[in-house]
Amino acid sequence: MIRVSRDIALNERSIEEHFIRSSGPGGQNVNKVATAVQLRFAIDAAGLSEAVATRLKRLAGRRVSQDGILVITAARFRSQERNREDARERLLALVRRAAAPVKARRPTRPTKAAAERRRRDKDLRARVKRLRAGVRGESE
């Protein structure tokens, strides 16, 4: 089990890692060694609560397949081990963000002064537009 927070731990069986070749410059190393990591995380099999799983899928966006598998590709570093750590850290950060409670929105109303300013500005704008309009009855 990978400890994410005090309340959340991820089942390691829900994480699968594949090593692939990185793209970009690097000479022979890039062509020979599979240093990039593609981490696959089965969200539904991870043992997360329904609310956290739903928020995680929304946060991850296009990185989640229709099967509920989150795919994180890490190729920032030249070594396989550092890319592996990077992918896991990114997964944990995403799960932590999903586990954070959603801040409830408290509806607010504009102040009386703000409403009055808005009305005054609208009247001024309408007056400017009226003055720009041509005089009625005149033909050009």
C-alpha positions, 0 to 999 in steps of 0.5 A: 500500500502506498500512503497518500494521506492519513485517510488514503492509501493506494493499492499497489496492484492498481499501478502498472508501469511500462518502460518505453523509449523517450523521444527527443535528443540524446544520441545512442542512449535514446535509441537503445534504452527505454527510460521513459515510464508509462504509469497506468493506474486503475482508479476503480480498483484502487480502493478510493472512495466514490467522491475522490475517484470522481474528482480524480477522473475530472481532474485527470481529464484526457489522461483517463481512458473510458475504462477508468485507467489513468495514464501518466507518462514521465520522460523528463529525466535521462534515468529510468529510476528518476522517471519512475519516481516522477510518475509516482509523485505526479500520481500522488499529487493528483490523488491528493488534489482529488482528496482535498475537500471541495470548498463550498461556494457561498452565494454573495450579492453585490453591494447597493453602491456597486449596483448603483454604480452599474446602473449609472454607468449603463445610463451614461453609456446609453446616453452616449449611444443616443447622442451618436445616433443620427437625427430622425427625419433627416435623409442623407 
